[in-house]
Amino acid sequence: MSFRTGGGRDQVMQAAPAVAAGLAAGGFLLAVADGVTVRLAILAIMAVLLATLTVPALKRVLLAIALLEIPIQVDIYLNHDETVAQANALSGLNLSLTTVVLVALYSLWFAEVASGASRPSRPAVRSALPSFVYLALVTASLAVAGDMLLALYEIVILAQALLLFFYILHHVATRRDLMFVVTVLMVGLVVQSVIVLGLWVLQADVVVGPVKADIDFSRVNGTFGSPNALGAYLALLLPVALSLVVAGVDAFHRRLGGAAFVLGSVALVLSFSRGAWVGFTASTVLLVAVAWRRRWVRGSMIVAFGAVVLVLAIGFQEEIVVRLAQYNNLAARSRLPLMELAFSMIRDRPLLGVGANNFAAALDPYVTVEYSQSWVSTVHNKYLLVWAETGIGALIAFLWTMVAAVSAGWRLSRLRDPMISPIAFGLAVGLIASMIHMTVDLFHGRAQLQMMWAVIGLTLAAGRLARPAAIAATPDRTLSGTR
């Protein structure tokens, strides 16, 4: 069942992003407002907004709120342990605004299923299989975890990410749904980029209610609390923004994609995340090459893209050169001992691992005297982390999930579809950027996981919107243009 309705309701549906923004603004005001009367007034206004919506429009608004909240992070960690956090493990039970939204979305869905108005589609269930096999194997690691509570923290975050993934996979059933979700993602990218630029100009942290945006010396964290997490978010969505520029969509969406790409590129530079830089560069070169081969893009667009990159390189050349020069001297060598520790754990427990989120808790027997001068923490490599904590089966399921989504995007890029082909491939290329970045980062924070699985769900959903018969049986060079 899609979000789509007919007649006058469509007008309400088109206003869903604005309503979502209004509700989000109301939430911020509620958090910072003083006085019971003011808070009750804000709640009343928000209740009126919700009451004016049809059920399909309400679902759109709720989904938009979730997708906009993920990078902003209106959440809490119950039972937070700072010692655990210092070891780069998940340090508490995470509950967020997205948690509440997911409860509401699935309650509405279950009510529809109970009434016979909706049921999960078989293609959606089949597409979700690798992801839920991965969740099952991560959950099974509770049986071997030294600290079951730590394992539970990761399982809860992963389960929420997969609930969002499956909701998007099932409910994005029309092209209009696809464009709605992509639009919300681009709005979020623009908002985060503006926050990053503001922090760079102010050179000071900003706190609004439960949300904190900060800058750590010369590196901007945005609302992510970490420059690497910020970089991962930007590198994931920037290819999607670029794909929107070359897709067969209206002028508004092309301009939105262009603005998101330019602002996001500047924000990515200011994160000074080398892993995100490498992932973004490799994936974007791939996107531009395929766009040229598929004839989605004209030469003038490639020149404009090159000009943006050149201006950024010249404007931040000193900072970029210094940051890249630090790679061999610090970051790479500090990560090697962590990789050695991961391989030691894997040799001991290759099948089941040491338990989800238990890498740091299981370190003591492995930290011998030879590591006395090394930085000891959770390994900064997602693939080794998954294998060490949850076993080879979970690693295979995780890779299966990622490869299935990227493959779906590649297949869709071969369609003669001016809208779906570029956008689906942009989503897949964003996942490739994440996969590259995972070689030097943990990728287990809430924002990283939820946004990545949302993109996976959207990529797979796009595959259900196009007819397989439309896949070109002729060489790529014969594909026609889209303009």
Stockholm file with secondary structure:
# STOCKHOLM 1.0

chainA/1-483         MSFRTGGGRDQVMQAAPAVAAGLAAGGFLLAVADGVTVRLAILAIMAVLLATLTVPALKRVLLAIALLEIPIQVDIYLNHDETVAQANALSGLNLSLTTVVLVALYSLWFAEVASGASRPSRPAVRSALPSFVYLALVTASLAVAGDMLLALYEIVILAQALLLFFYILHHVATRRDLMFVVTVLMVGLVVQSVIVLGLWVLQADVVVGPVKADIDFSRVNGTFGSPNALGAYLALLLPVALSLVVAGVDAFHRRLGGAAFVLGSVALVLSFSRGAWVGFTASTVLLVAVAWRRRWVRGSMIVAFGAVVLVLAIGFQEEIVVRLAQYNNLAARSRLPLMELAFSMIRDRPLLGVGANNFAAALDPYVTVEYSQSWVSTVHNKYLLVWAETGIGALIAFLWTMVAAVSAGWRLSRLRDPMISPIAFGLAVGLIASMIHMTVDLFHGRAQLQMMWAVIGLTLAAGRLARPAAIAATPDRTLSGTR
#=GR chainA/1-483 SS CCSCCCTTHHHHHHTHHHHHHHHHHHHHHHHHCCSHHHHHHHHHHHHHHHHTSCHHHHHHHHHHHHHHHHHHCCEEEETCCHHHHHTTSCCSEEEEHHHHHHHHHHHHHHHHHHHTSCCCCHHHHHHHHHHHHHHHHHHHGGGTCSSHHHHHHHHHHHHHHHHHHHHHHHHCCSHHHHHHHHHHHHHHHHHHHHHHHHHHHHTSCEEETTEEEEEETTEEEETTTSHHHHHHHHHHHHHHHHHHHHSSCCHHHHHHHHHHHHHHHHHHHHHTCHHHHHHHHHHHHHHHHHHHHTTCSCHHHHHHHHHHHHHHHHHTHHHHHHHHHHIIIIIHHHHHHHHHHHHHHHHHCTTTCSCTTCTTTTCGGGCCGGGTTSCCSSCSCHHHHHHHHHHHHHHHHHHHHHHHHHHHHHHHHTBSCTTHHHHHHHHHHHHHHHHHHGGGSCCCSHHHHHHHHHHHHHHHHHHTTSCGGGBCCSCGGGCCCCC
#=GC SS_cons         CCSCCCTTHHHHHHTHHHHHHHHHHHHHHHHHCCSHHHHHHHHHHHHHHHHTSCHHHHHHHHHHHHHHHHHHCCEEEETCCHHHHHTTSCCSEEEEHHHHHHHHHHHHHHHHHHHTSCCCCHHHHHHHHHHHHHHHHHHHGGGTCSSHHHHHHHHHHHHHHHHHHHHHHHHCCSHHHHHHHHHHHHHHHHHHHHHHHHHHHHTSCEEETTEEEEEETTEEEETTTSHHHHHHHHHHHHHHHHHHHHSSCCHHHHHHHHHHHHHHHHHHHHHTCHHHHHHHHHHHHHHHHHHHHTTCSCHHHHHHHHHHHHHHHHHTHHHHHHHHHHIIIIIHHHHHHHHHHHHHHHHHCTTTCSCTTCTTTTCGGGCCGGGTTSCCSSCSCHHHHHHHHHHHHHHHHHHHHHHHHHHHHHHHHTBSCTTHHHHHHHHHHHHHHHHHHGGGSCCCSHHHHHHHHHHHHHHHHHHTTSCGGGBCCSCGGGCCCCC
//
